[in-house]
Amino acid sequence: MRKKNKRIWPILITTGIVLFALMVVGFMTWASTEEPIPLPLYLYFVLPMIAVIIGVVLALRERLNEIEKGEEDVAAKY
């Protein structure tokens, strides 16, 4: 399988997760404008989603580096 084909699924999955997390953040932001909620509660829901976005993007970057270097087949030996 070519490197380009191996890159498609990690990018699609990351995009889906990031979009979901952004939808949660957007919904919480919209909901807090409609009916004010306490800031700690808002942060309780929003900060984990921001952490998820950062973590997934960093994992994608690492995965794409592995694919570029050909390391994705190394674990198959074990």
C-alpha positions in Angstrom: 0.0 0.0 0.0 1.3 3.4 -0.9 2.1 6.0 1.8 -0.7 8.3 0.4 -3.3 5.7 1.0 -2.1 5.0 4.6 -2.4 8.7 5.4 -6.1 9.0 4.4 -7.7 7.2 7.3 -5.8 8.9 10.2 -6.6 12.3 8.7 -10.3 11.4 8.3 -10.6 10.1 11.8 -8.8 13.1 13.2 -11.0 15.5 11.3 -14.2 13.7 12.6 -13.0 13.9 16.2 -12.0 17.5 15.9 -15.3 18.4 14.3 -17.2 16.7 17.1 -15.2 18.4 19.8 -15.7 21.8 18.1 -19.5 21.1 17.9 -19.5 20.5 21.7 -17.5 23.7 22.3 -19.8 25.6 20.0 -23.0 24.2 21.6 -21.7 25.1 25.1 -20.8 28.6 23.9 -24.2 29.1 22.3 -26.0 27.6 25.3 -24.1 29.9 27.7 -25.3 33.0 25.7 -28.9 31.8 25.8 -29.0 31.1 29.5 -25.9 32.1 31.4 -24.1 29.3 33.2 -21.4 29.6 35.8 -17.9 29.9 34.4 -16.6 26.9 36.3 -19.3 24.7 34.7 -18.6 26.1 31.3 -14.9 25.5 31.7 -15.6 22.0 32.9 -17.1 21.1 29.6 -15.0 23.2 27.2 -11.5 22.7 28.5 -11.5 18.9 28.1 -12.7 19.3 24.5 -9.9 21.7 23.8 -7.5 19.2 25.3 -8.9 16.5 23.1 -8.4 18.6 20.0 -4.8 19.3 20.9 -4.1 15.7 21.8 -5.6 14.2 18.6 -3.8 16.7 16.4 -0.5 15.9 18.0 -1.2 12.2 17.7 -2.0 12.6 14.0 1.3 14.5 13.5 3.2 11.7 15.2 1.3 9.0 13.1 2.0 10.8 9.9 5.7 11.0 10.8 5.7 7.2 11.4 4.1 6.6 8.0 6.7 8.8 6.3 9.6 7.0 7.9 8.0 3.6 7.3 7.8 2.7 11.0 4.2 1.5 10.7 5.3 -2.0 9.7 8.0 -2.3 12.4 5.6 -3.6 15.1 4.3 -6.3 12.7 7.5 -8.3 13.3 6.7 -8.9 16.9 
